[in-house]
C-alpha cells in the first residue's frame, strides 16, 4: 500500500499548530482572527482536513475494493485509531470538569455518531473535529467508488461542494459575529468539507486552486 509520508509530516505540523492554539487560548484567553495564533487555529483545521483527504485518496483510490473484507479493513483502522482515545478524553472531561451528561449524548460521543446528528454536542474540547472526520470516513468509500465506476457522479460532487461553500460562507456564517455565537453552524460537517476537497485535489490538480480560494474566503472573528 502506497503512502506519501510528506503529507503525514505536514498533517503533524498542522495538528501541532492547532494544539498550540488551544494551549494559548487556555492560558492567555481568546485570540482574534487577525492574530497569528488565531489564524493558526482557524486555518490549521482546514489544512489538516485537506491533507487528510489527500492522504486517504493517495493510499486508497486504486487499492480499496468493494468487498466486505476491504471495507471492514478500512473501517477497522479508523475505529481502533480513534475510538479508544475518544473514550478516554470523553470520560476524563466529564469527570475532571464535573460535566452534566446523559446516556443518549454519551452513546453518540462514544460511537462518534454525534458528528452525523448533534455535531456540537460533545464533552471534550475540540471533539467536534472528530465528529466531522467520522462523517468523511463514512462517505469516503462512496467517493472512491463513484470516481472509479460512475464518472458522472463527480460533477455532482463539484456542485455539492461548491454549493456548501457558497451557502455557509455567504448565507449562514456572519464574519461580524464571533464563531462561538455561531458554533452550531460552524461545526456542521458540511461547513468542513475540506477533506472532500483534498480527495478531489489529488484526482484533478486544478481543483486545488478552488480549495485555496475557499481557505482565503474563510475569515472569522474568534
C-alpha positions, 0 to 999 in steps of 0.5 A: 500500500502506497503512502506519501509520508510528506503529507503525514509530516505536514498533517503533524505540523498542522495538528501541532499548530492547532494544539498550540492554539488551544494551549494559548487560548487556555492560558492567555484567553481568546485570540482574534482572527487577525492574530497569528495564533488565531489564524493558526487555529482557524486555518490549521483545521482546514489544512489538516482536513485537506491533507487528510483527504489527500492522504486517504485518496493517495493510499486508497483510490486504486487499492480499496475494493468493494468487498466486505473484507476491504471495507471492514479493513478500512473501517477497522483502522479508523475505529481502533485509531480513534475510538479508544482515545475518544473514550478516554478524553470523553470520560476524563472531561466529564469527570475532571470538569464535573460535566452534566451528561446523559446516556443518549449524548454519551452513546453518540460521543462514544460511537462518534455518531454525534458528528452525523446528528448533534455535531456540537454536542460533545464533552471534550474540547475540540471533539467536534473535529472528530465528529466531522472526520467520522462523517468523511470516513463514512462517505469516503468509500462512496467517493472512491467508488463513484470516481472509479465506476460512475464518472458522472457522479463527480460533477455532482460532487463539484456542485455539492461542494461548491454549493456548501461553500457558497451557502455557509460562507455567504448565507449562514456564517456572519464574519461580524459575529464571533464563531462561538455565537455561531458554533452550531453552524460552524461545526456542521460537517458540511461547513468542513468539507475540506477533506472532500476537497483534498480527495478531489485535489489529488484526482484533478490538480486544478481543483486545488486552486478552488480549495485555496480560494475557499481557505482565503474566503474563510475569515472569522472573528474568534 
